[in-house]
Amino acid sequence: MKWYTHIIGAIVFFLLFACLTGLNQWLIGLVFAGWISVLPDLLDMFAPKHKSFGHSIFLVLPCLIVCLFNVTIGIALIIGLMSHTILDILTTNGTPALTPLTKTNFAILYRKRRIRTGTNQDKALFITLVFLLIPILFFNIGTLQINGTSVNSFLGFHSLVTGKMNETDKNVEKINENLNINLKISQDMNGIIKLEHVSDNETSILIKSNDSPG
């Protein structure tokens, strides 16, 4: 895959994880996930062949240590590296994910259906990931908090919703403010009180005895 496909793929995977787990402060995670997603290709620039130790999934082990100090950054690094492996498994030659245990290239799909790097297939996957990114990003922005205040409040959406709710509450209060019912119940009284709303200006109260038919 081209570098831009790896970056957008890592961002989509990380945002999906943040969306499903409610991970806070995910903005910094986007930076680390996108950056480390191209690290395998950069490392293998110094290797005898393109896909070598830089594409090993064992690179995630140091990232586990990072999680001890910052969970968001650690998870972003792990997802960024894993997304690179996942996308490379879709390519024509696959990827040696278990280096140095084995140099076997792992791939899925039939060879003719795999994606050749730099082709229109690669670009189509990039565009697809962009379209997936947009709704996921907007959802995460809605849950983002800045100094304990949601972004929706800064954008005015929270005030708009709250205003509509307050307006509804006021209408309910206005309807109920003229409704006063005073009942005196004696000890020997045994009956059923039925309150029926006839119209906006009239409400009838029907008192029936339990002994009466119907």
C-alpha positions in Angstrom: 0.0 0.0 0.0 1.1 3.6 -0.5 1.9 5.7 2.5 -1.3 7.8 2.3 -3.5 4.6 2.4 -1.6 3.4 5.5 -2.0 6.7 7.2 -5.8 7.0 6.6 -6.2 3.3 7.5 -4.5 3.8 10.8 -6.6 6.8 11.6 -9.9 5.0 10.7 -8.9 2.0 12.9 -7.9 4.1 15.8 -11.1 6.3 15.6 -13.2 3.1 15.5 -11.5 1.9 18.6 -12.0 5.2 20.3 -15.7 5.2 19.3 -16.3 1.7 20.6 -14.4 2.1 23.9 -15.2 5.8 24.7 -11.4 6.6 24.7 -10.8 10.2 25.8 -8.2 12.6 24.4 -8.1 10.7 21.1 -6.8 13.7 19.1 -3.2 13.1 20.2 -3.8 9.4 19.4 -4.5 10.4 15.7 -1.1 11.9 15.4 0.8 8.9 16.7 -1.4 6.3 14.9 -0.9 8.1 11.6 2.8 8.6 12.1 3.7 5.1 13.1 1.7 3.6 10.3 4.5 4.4 7.9 7.3 3.4 10.2 7.5 -0.2 8.9 8.3 1.1 5.4 10.8 3.5 6.7 12.6 0.8 8.7 12.8 -1.5 5.8 14.5 1.2 3.7 17.7 -0.1 5.5 16.8 -3.8 5.0 18.0 -6.0 2.2 14.5 -6.1 0.8 11.4 -4.0 1.0 9.4 -6.1 3.5 11.6 -7.4 6.3 11.9 -6.9 10.0 10.1 -3.6 9.8 6.9 -5.4 8.9 7.0 -7.8 11.9 4.0 -7.6 14.3 6.5 -8.0 17.1 7.2 -4.3 16.8 4.1 -3.8 19.0 5.9 -5.2 22.0 7.7 -1.9 22.9 4.4 -0.1 22.5 3.0 -2.1 25.4 5.6 -0.4 27.6 4.3 3.0 26.4 0.8 2.0 27.6 2.2 2.0 31.2 2.9 5.8 30.9 0.1 6.9 28.5 -2.7 4.5 27.5 -4.0 6.6 24.6 -0.6 7.0 22.9 0.3 3.3 23.5 -2.9 2.1 22.0 -2.5 4.5 19.1 1.0 3.1 18.4 -0.3 -0.5 18.5 -3.2 0.2 16.2 -1.1 2.1 13.8 1.4 -0.8 13.4 -1.3 -3.5 13.3 -3.3 -1.5 10.6 -0.1 -1.5 8.5 0.0 -5.3 8.7 -3.7 -5.7 8.0 -3.6 -3.6 4.9 -0.4 -5.2 3.6 -2.0 -8.6 3.9 -4.4 -7.4 1.2 -1.5 -6.7 -1.2 -0.3 -8.9 -4.0 2.7 -10.4 -2.2 1.4 -10.2 1.3 3.6 -9.3 4.3 6.1 -11.3 6.5 4.1 -10.6 9.7 6.0 -13.1 11.8 9.5 -12.1 11.1 12.0 -13.3 12.5 10.1 -16.5 13.4 9.4 -17.1 9.7 9.9 -15.2 6.5 6.7 -16.5 5.0 4.5 -13.8 3.5 1.0 -13.9 4.7 -1.8 -12.8 2.4 -5.6 -13.3 2.0 -7.9 -13.4 -1.0 -7.0 -15.0 -4.3 -3.9 -13.5 -5.9 -5.9 -11.9 -8.7 -8.1 -10.2 -6.2 -5.3 -8.7 -4.1 -4.4 -5.1 -4.3 -1.3 -4.0 -6.2 0.4 -1.0 -4.5 0.1 2.3 -6.3 -2.6 1.1 -8.7 -6.2 2.3 -9.0 -7.2 -0.4 -6.5 -4.9 1.2 -3.9 -6.5 4.6 -4.6 -10.0 3.2 -4.5 -9.3 1.7 -1.0 -7.9 5.1 0.1 -11.1 6.9 -1.1 -13.2 4.2 0.6 -11.4 4.7 3.9 -11.9 8.5 3.6 -15.6 8.1 3.3 -15.6 5.8 6.3 -13.5 8.4 8.2 -15.9 11.3 7.9 -18.9 9.9 9.9 -16.7 8.3 12.5 -14.7 11.5 12.9 -17.9 13.6 13.4 -19.2 11.1 16.0 -16.0 11.3 18.0 -16.0 15.1 17.7 -19.4 15.1 19.3 -18.1 13.2 22.3 -14.9 15.2 22.6 -14.4 17.3 25.7 -12.2 20.4 26.2 -11.5 21.3 29.8 -14.4 19.2 30.9 -16.9 20.8 28.4 -18.1 18.9 25.3 -17.4 20.2 21.9 -21.2 20.3 21.2 -21.4 23.0 23.9 -18.7 25.1 22.2 -20.4 24.7 18.8 -23.8 25.7 20.2 -25.5 22.3 19.6 -25.9 21.7 23.3 -27.6 25.1 23.9 -29.9 24.5 20.9 -31.1 21.1 22.3 -31.3 22.5 25.8 -33.3 25.5 24.6 -35.8 23.2 22.8 -36.2 21.1 26.0 -36.7 24.2 28.1 -39.3 25.5 25.7 -41.2 22.2 25.9 -41.1 22.3 29.7 -42.5 25.8 29.7 -45.4 24.8 27.5 -46.1 21.9 29.9 -46.0 24.3 32.8 -48.3 26.7 31.0 -50.9 23.9 30.4 -50.7 22.8 34.0 -50.7 26.1 35.7 -54.5 26.6 35.6 -55.3 23.0 36.6 -56.3 22.8 40.3 -58.2 19.9 41.7 -59.3 19.8 45.4 -61.0 16.7 46.6 -62.4 15.9 50.0 -62.6 12.2 50.7 -64.8 10.9 53.5 -64.1 7.6 55.3 -67.3 6.1 54.0 -66.8 7.1 50.4 -66.1 4.3 48.1 -66.0 5.2 44.4 -64.0 5.7 41.2 -62.8 9.2 40.0 -62.3 9.5 36.3 -60.6 12.6 34.8 -61.4 13.1 31.2 -59.9 15.8 29.0 -62.7 16.9 26.7 -61.1 19.9 24.9 -58.4 22.6 25.5 -60.9 24.6 27.5 -62.9 21.9 29.3 -62.1 18.9 31.4 -64.8 16.8 32.9 -64.6 14.8 36.2 -66.8 11.8 36.6 -67.4 10.2 40.0 -68.8 6.7 40.0 -69.7 4.4 42.9 -68.1 1.0 42.9 -71.6 -0.4 43.5 -73.1 1.3 40.4 -73.5 -0.9 37.3 -71.1 -0.2 34.4 
